[in-house]
Amino acid sequence: MKVVEVTGTPQIFGKYGNQVKRRYRCQSGPRKGRIVADPATCSAPINLQKRQTMRNTRRKKQTIQGKRASYTKKYNPTAKIVKNLNKQVKARRRGRAIKFKK
């Protein structure tokens, strides 16, 4: 039995077009740290040809991709909703700060 099976995959929110959908953050496997739609994807085998193609594309489009992403995060209402929802998820997971009396 793996630790992931006991604790489960952390659920977060992600933007899909103009909708907010539930997503999962991979805890282990080759996609550790990546946000995916289905937890089973985390341990799926990687298609190396697709990976290399995407790396090359991202390298070529790096500047425009960064500008578009920052614009979207700043002005898109769906992106703002996702940001606030994930803040709430983080706060719930972390729990409230412990206050010590002096």
N, C-alpha and C positions, 0 to 999 in steps of 0.2 A: 504494500500500500504506500502510495506517495503522499507527501505533505499536501500537495495541491488538491488531492482527492478529499482530504479532510477539511481543509480551510476553504476550498472553492476558489473560483476565479473572480477577482474583483470586478464588479460591474461599475461602469461609468456611462456618461452620456456622450454621444457624438453627433455631428452634423451630417445629414445625408440629404443633399439638395436643400430644400427649404423645410425639412422635417428634423425633429430631434428624435434620435433612436438610441436604444440601449446598446452599448458596446462592452467588450471585455478586454482587459489588459492581460497579456500573456505573462505568466509568472515563471515559466520555464520553457525549455525547448529552443529551437533555432530562432524563434521570433520573440524571445524574451524582451519585455518592455514595449512591444508593439500593441497597438489597439486594433482588435479584429472584431468581426461581426459574430463569429461563432467560436466558442472555446476549443473546439476540435481542430481548428485551423492551426493552433499554436504548435502542435506536434506533427503536422502534415509535412511530407517531404517537400523540399524546395526545388523548384524548376530553375536550374542554373542559367539556362539561356535567357529566360525572362528576367532574371535578376540582373544579369550583365547588361541587357538592353536598357532596363530601367535606370541603372547606374549611369550609363552613358547619356541618356536623355536628361536626367537630373543635372548632370555636370554641365551640359550645354545650356540648359534653361535656368540655371541657378539664380541669376539676378532677377529675372522677371518673376520667377516663382516666389522668391522672398518678398518682393514688392506686392504681389497679388495677395499673398497670405496675410501680410501685415494690414493691408487695406480691408480685407474681408473681416479679420478679427476686430478691427476698429469700428467698422460701419455696418456690417451685416447683423440685423436683429437676431437671427437664428444663432449666429456665433456667440452673441452676447448672452443669450439664454443658456446655451450650453456651458459657457464659462461660469455663470452663476450657479447652475445646477451642480457642476463638478466641485465648486467651492463648498457647497452644502454637503456633498458626499464626503469630501475630505474632512470637514469639521466633525461630522458624525463619526467617522472612522477613528479620528484622533481622540475624540472625547474632549471634554472641557478641561481647561488648564486648572491645575490644583493651586489653590491660594493658601499660602502659609500665613498663620497669624504671628505677629511680632511680639 
